[in-house]
């Protein structure tokens, strides 16, 4: 049930306008085959150093997923990364001593 709630919580339509900027940067990296360190996609900052150039791996991965499968691939990535984060948190809680009843895995008494 917790996994289903996590999936539903990240299943909403993309309204983030920065997503298209991230995809453009990822495409530029993929096509140029090197990391771009200047802003090339917006007019006000064109040619200035890109302060977020360190996020190139995220941008490149997002572009590859988008190119391979479009929006469904990005949704699958969101679902898998959310489930992985919850799984890591669950495992950490168990390792710190949380019982299965705290993780919501035991059945309610009849």
N, C-alpha and C positions, 0 to 999 in steps of 0.2 A: 504494500500500500504506500509506503514511504517513497519507493522508487517511482510509482505512478504519479504521486503528488509532485515529485521533483521534475518529472518529464512535463507535466501539465504546466508547471510554473514557468518553464522556459519556452513554451509553445505559443508564441504570439507573433503576430506579423512584424516584419522588420520595419521599424520607423526611424532607424538610426541613419541619418543622412551621411554620417562619417563612414559608414560601411562602403559606400561607393568610392570615397577617397582612398580607403585602405585597399580596396580591390584595384584601383588605378595604380597605386604605388606598387602593389604586388606584381601586377602585369608589367610595369616598367622594369622591375628588378628581373623578372623572368626573361623578358625580351632582351635586355641589355647584358644579362648574365654577370652583373656586378651590382653591388649595393649603391644606390644613389644617395648622395648626402646633401642634395639641394632640393628645394621645393620647386616642383615642375608643374603642379596641377592647379594652383590657384594664382590668380592675377596679383593680389596685393603682396604676396610674399615671393613671387617668382624669382628664382635665382638665389634667394637667401639660404643659409644653412638650415637643414631640416632638423629641428630639435628631437624629433621622434625617430630618427634613423636607426636607433638601437632596436626598434621593434620590427626589424625587417623580416625575421623568421615568421612572426605571426602574419604579417602582410603577405608574404610569399605563400605560406600554407593556405591562407584564406583564398588567394587567387587560384591556386591549384585545385582546391575543392570546388570553387565556383566554376572554373573551366571544365572540370570533370563532371559535375552533376548539378550545377545551378543551385537554386534555393533549397531543394531537398537535401543536397549534400551538406549545405551549411546548417540546416536543421539537425541532421544526423550528428554532425560534429558537436553542436550545442548539447544535444541529448547525451551523447557519449561522455563529453567532458563534465557535464553536470553529474551524471551517475558515477564517474570516476572520483570526483571530489567528495560526493556523499559516501562512497565506498571507503575512501581513505579516512574520512572522519569517523566512520563506523568502526573501522579496524583500529584506529588510534584509541577510541573510547573503550573498545574491548581490551586492548592491551593495557590500558590504564586501570582496568579492573571493573568496568561496567558489565553487569550481568546481562543475560539475554532478555530479561524482562525490561531492562532499561532501554534496550535497543528495539523493543516492541516485537520480539520474535516469539514470545510465549503466548499461548492461547489464553483467553479470558476464562475464568472459572465458570463452569456450567451451572 
